[in-house]
Amino acid sequence: MLTDARGRPSEADAGYTQAMATFSTYGLPWWQAETLGVWAQQLAARGQHDRASTTHHAAGRLYDQLGAAARWRRPLAAA
């Protein structure tokens, strides 16, 4: 997020990708879903709406797999 704010989107994407890999390695799907949600918001803020939509839907699918309650999805709905 910080690298996005500083105008370095390629570094930000690398950070999100690394976070996703780490969370996958350690079996932390909730963190993956949260990361995808934040990433989608950042992509939308950059104007990359197609990538944001794809990432947003991936977060939603993860929440579905986890059986997440509606309160976990509120940030996604706001995006």
N, C-alpha and C positions, 0 to 999 in steps of 0.2 A: 504494500500500500504506500509506504513512504517513497519508494523509488518511482511509483506512478506519480505521486504528488510532486516529485522533483523533475518530472518530465523525462523519465528513463523507462519507457514502457517495455522495451526488450529485456531489461534487467528485471523488471517486475514480473514479467511472464516466466522468466527463468526461475525466479524465487517461488512463484506459485507452483510451477512444475516440480521443483525440488520438494516443496512441502507435501504435495500430493504423493510423491514417491515415498517419502519418509512415512507418512501416515499409512500408506498401503503396506509398507514393510512391517510396521509394528501393529497392524490390525486396528487402526483407529478410524473406522468409517464415519463416525460423527464429525470428527475433525476434517475429514475429506469433504463431507457435505458442506460444512461451514466455510471451508476454504473455497470451494466452488462457488458458493453464494457470493462471497466477497469479490472473488475474481470476476464473476459475471457483472457485478455492479461497476467495477473498475473498467471493464471492457465497454460497457454501455456509456460510461462517462467519457471514454476516449472516442466514442462514435463508432465503435466496432460492433454494431448491433447484431449481425449474424452470429459472430463468435459469442457474444454475450448471451444470445438466445440459446445456443447450443450448450453453453456452460451452465446456464440457468436450468435447463431441462435435465442435465446430468445430475445436478444437485437434487432436483425434485425426485429423480429416479432413485437416488441413494436414500433419500428420506423415505420413499415408498418401501424400499427393501428393508429398512430398519423399523418400519411400522411406526414412524414418528407421529406424534400428536400434532394437531393443528398449530399449536403455539410455536413449534419449531419451524413451521413454514411461513410464519408471518413476515420475516424479513424478505423471503423470496417473493411473497405476494406484493410487498411494497415496491420491489424492483420492477 
